[in-house]
Amino acid sequence: MAFVPKRQGRLFRKYVVIFAALFSGALLTSGLVQLYFSYQENQTAVVSLERGQAVAAASTIEQFIRETERQIGWVTAPPSPTAAVSTEQRRGDYRKLLDQAPAVSEVSYLDAAGDEQLRVARSPSEGAASQADRAVETAFREARSGKTYFGPVYFRDRSKPYMTIARGDSGENAGVTLAEVALQSIWDVVSQIKVGQTGHAYVVDAAGQLIAHPDTGLVLQKTDLSSSLEVQAARAGPLQERQRRGDSEAVDPLGPSVMVVSQFEGQRFASDPGRFSERLVTYEAIDPPGWVLFVEQPLEEAFAPVRAAIVRTVLLLLMGLLVAVLASLYFVRRMVTPIQALQAGAARIGAGALDQRIEVRTGDELEALVDEFNAMASQLQESYTNLERKVEERTRDLAEALKQLKALGEVGQVVSSSLDLQRVLSTVVSHADLLSGTDGGAIYEFDEPTEEFHLRATRQFDAQIIEVLQATPFRLGEGAVGRAAVVRQPLQIPDILVEGAYEGRPREAMARAGYRAVLAVPLLREDRIVGGLVVARKSPGEFPPPVVELVKTFASQSSLAIQNARLFREVEEKRLQLEEISQHKSEFLANMSHELRTPLNAIIGFSEVLVERMFGELNEKQEEYLRDILDSGKHLLSLINDILDLSKVEAGRMELELGTFSLREALENGLTMLRERASRHGIGLGLEVDPAVDLIEADERKVKQVIFNLLSNAVKFTRDGGRVEVTARRVDGEVQMAVQDTGIGIAPEDQEHIFEEFRQVGQGAARTEGTGLGLALAKRLIDLHGGRIGVESEPGVGSTFTFTLPMRRRDTAESAAIPRTEVTQ
């Protein structure tokens, strides 16, 4: 019995992992969910706080500007639409404006022509009107157009920020009021914004110029922030996705008007690789006058509370996991101990100690399982002995089956490798007698004409029994083998001495030799009787079913051998008949060649002499008849030559006279022979030969014959005015030639028959012209060269016949497997 290695602690570790996973999974899930929502809430709170500061500051600045604009608008409105405002009255209004709006330090009035008519300032030295022409100033032009003009921020005394606000007066030919407004209060609002430890706020105008910052030095330096990422992003509107500028700066949207700006800080010293800084930036527009207020804070500082909450949560989770592992160890150890005892007992039983019993007292399902296990061990101990006995019996059966298979393999090999029927049948009867445990056997072959069984092979029968069996063949229905053949089933005779059980003629001889039981199996092939297999035993009684099946198997092998021998004899007889027919055909063709071609040549010769008027002039009708005789003679001679060539190829007597010749010249020669006939019908001829194709090695006369046959068919079946193209090119080491015409075409169902002898396709006159041998002979000649020929055609469009020949023959002629025998005509 195979040794099963002991695996220490796998169950304990598995359940520890399972319990720990269950406990810690709940903790991790709860902690991660809490961590996620806590992170989202803290992030939202941080962003909302910074966003609220930006909105509040922007609202304060916007309210200050709008209030100042409103107060300026009050002094520009006349008492009535038609009343004119005097200079003194306007001066008084401007004084009131200075009293009500502390941020306004100076007010000027420009008439409709743009000349400064009045200036009122808090300082008397600044209050004299300059009478200067200010019509070209942007403030005057925009205010005259009905808009409120907000000028750029400028500085007085290099430290005080101011801005010009201009509004047009109401009424016809009204002027413009310009107010210089101090922006120190805006600086105060920006400076008071505190975001964390290092966060701050700043304001940029519509051009991106810094106009308010806690560090006033940056403002006084007129810092330009128009190219910064946060300013560009704020101008572009709400961000939808991450924006990058090069490899050092990027902006990520975090919410409405909230973004994270990443910038690469340079090296602080030689070995410093530099680092990225990230800032949380919120912004809010101030409109008017088109400014933007930014509040920013380092991202690490902004999310410091969030990270602290994450660290606290992770620590709590780690503590929970430790407690879960300790609890798992305690519970698993209490559960695994009885299981380990069960495992140890099972291992001893598995090692062969079937008398081993396991002791576990837990009072639960494990104890019940141990009891079942002990009962199973008892049953195993009881059945082990029976199993060994059955294995021995099965081993004997398998050895016997292997012996039978080996014998069947030997018989099958003999049947498939030998046509010696006597040897095959002797082998079959020997193995059948040996494996069936009988004392003798015989095989009969059935002769259908006489309906008799003739003895072919025997084993262990003495000479007297064999002599009787050979001298008196069994007829159908006689003896054990004849009766089995009638019913087409195995036939048993348990005891031949029983009266009426066996009436065969060799009964007395077999009884004297001591044989008592006979088994006969018919040899059947496709329900036809081909013979019989008989085995005999010297002890009476029926044959066991396995013996009957075994003899049936050998019977099927015997029937196959007899059938093969018969088929071989039939094939041999047919071969001899075909050789005789082929000899008669060769003799007929030789006689026809001599008896027909001699008078035909005379007819053709005399016709040519008469047509050439060598014996006098001919009238038109005589010339017509003579030409018909000449053409018919040539046609008949061509038919005879084609039949002779085709018969040579089929008989394997056609030899190739290999040589090297120019393919182009052969093609041109074929076109020349048909050029006159083509010109009579207006058919154009074309030739295209690849320069790489020049000399080939083949039988020149036979290749020219193929070319002429294909060209002749192409011209014959091409309508008047059509065209025939001949191409030759090199493809994969072969020469490919094609003859393409624009003729009547060939139907798809006829294309597979055009290469058959005496087969014509098509309809009408084109079908009756010719003998139907040209394409068949062409295919035989191409095959003889080791080439291929095919056709592509469409009715009404034309046909293309393509054939290939090797560029160099090498061993193609030798591998054609066609005998070369000289023919004498």
Secondary structure, 3 states (H helix, E strand, C coil): CCCCCCCCCHHHHHHHHHHHHHHHHHHHHHHHHHHHHHHHHHHHHHHHHHHHHHHHHHHHHHHHHHHHHHHHHHHHCCCCCCCCCCHHHHHHHHHHHHHHCCCEEEEEEECCCCEEEEEEECCHHHCCCCCCECCCCHHHHHHHCCCCEECCCEEECCCEEEEEEEEECCCCCCCEEEEEEECHHHHHHHHHCCECCCEEEEEECCCCEEEECCCHHHHHCCCECCCCHHHHHHHHCCCCCCEEECCCEEEEEEECCEEEEEEEECCCCCCCCCEEEEEEEEEEEECCCCEEEEEEEEHHHHCHHHHHHHHHHHHHHHHHHHHHHHHHHHHHHHHHHHHHHHHHHHHHHHCCCCCCCCCCCCCCHHHHHHHHHHHHHHHHHHHHHHHHHHHHHHHHHHHHHHHHHHHHHHHHHHHHHCCCHHHHHHHHHHHHHHHHCCCEEEEEEEECCCCEEEEEEEECCCHHHHHHHHHCCEECCCHHHHHHHHHCCCEEECCCCCCCCCCCCCHHHHHHCCCCEEEEEEEEECCEEEEEEEEEECCCCCCCHHHHHHHHHHHHHHHHHHHHHHHHHHHHHHHHHHHHHHHHHHHHHHHHHHHHHHHHHHHHHHHHHHHCCCCCCCCHHHHHHHHHHHHHHHHHHHHHHHHHHHHHHHHCCCCCCEEEEEHHHHHHHHHHHHHHHHHHCCCEEEEEECCCCCEEEEEHHHHHHHHHHHHHHHHHCCCCCCEEEEEEEEECCEEEEEEEECCCCCCHHHHCCCCCCCCCCCCCHHHHCCCCCHHHHHHHHHHHCCCEEEEEEECCCEEEEEEEEECCCCCHHHHCCCCCCCCCC
